[in-house]
Amino acid sequence: MSKSSVSILSVSILATLVLSLTGCLVAPFVPPSGMAYSQFDAPLDVDFQNTDMSGLKKGTAETMSILGLVATGDASAQAAAQNGGITKIVHADYEYFNVLGVVQKTTVIVYGK
């Protein structure tokens, strides 16, 4: 293998790793995930001091990926609020599900009035 081929391969591997990790950087808390199977819930916000969860409505929205090749859905906070009849969001969580990268699903959950 020539020196330029090794450089191109190294850059390609590094770019793939960086791109695969960028999704992990958007949430304030990301629990550890397994390579074969992951299923967890985590917060999407960090200001819990004044969050009263009693009597709140709940709305969800999700997006799904198959084989990492096709992804579809609307996991926006706005879609979740509309689905739950919420006009003021006071708290947000998310759920993540993954089996071998074959099936992945992210669900955004908002709570509000």
N, C-alpha and C positions, 0 to 999 in steps of 0.2 A: 504494500500500500504506500502510495506516495505521501509526502509531507502535506501537500495541499488537500488530499483526500481525507487525511486524518483531521486536519483543521476544519474542513467542511462538516465532517461527521460530528466533531466535538461541538461546534457551534449549533448544529441541528439538535443535538441531544440537549444542550443547555437551553435553547429556545423552547423546546417541547416541555422541559421541566418548569421553566418560568411561566409559560402559558397555562400549564395545568394547575399551578398553585395560585393564580390570580383570583380565582373564585373564592378561595379561602380567606382572602384579605378584606372582604366587604362586610362581614358581620363582626360585631364587637367581641363576640365569643364563639369560638369554633371548637367543639369537643373533639377529642381524638377520633379518627375514623379508621376502620379496618380496610385492608385491601380486598378482602373477599366479600365482606358484608358490613354494612353500616346502617344504623337506624338510631337517630337521636333527635331530641328537641333542644332548642337553645334560644336565648333572647336576641331580639334585633335592636333593642334599645338598652341604654345603660343608666337612665335616670329613674330609679325606683323609689326615691324618697317620698314622692307625693302621688304614687300610683295606687289608687284604691280600686281593687278588682271586683268589689261586690256590686252586683246588679248590672254588670256590663253585658252588652251584646257581643257576639263573637262572629267574625266573618273570615272565610278562608279563600285562598286562590292558589293555584298550583301550576307548575311547569314540569314536563317530563322529557326524558331523553332515552332513546333506544340506541344501544351500541356506541354512544357518543357521536353518532353520525347524523341523527335527526332529533331535533329538540322542538317542542311546541308547548304552548300554554301562555298564560298571563299570570305571573306571580307578583304582580304589583300590589302595593298597599291600597291603592285606589280600587282595584278590582276586588280585593278582599273586603274592603269597607262596603262597597256596593252590594256584594253578595250577602253581607250580614245586616244590611239596612242601617249602616253606621254613618253618621255625619261628622263625628268628632272622634278621632283615634286617640286613645290614652296610653296604649301599650301594644307592643308587637313581639311576636315570637316567630320561629320558623321550625319546621320539621324537615329532616333530610333522610332519604332512604336510598341505598345503593347496593346492588348485588353484582359483584365482579365487573362493574362498569357497563354491564349489559343493559340494566334498567336502573335509571336514576330518577328520583322525584324530589322536588323541593316544594314545600307548602308554606306559604306565608299566612300567619294567623294574626289578625288584629282584633283588639278589644276596644270598645268605645260606647258612645251614647248615640 
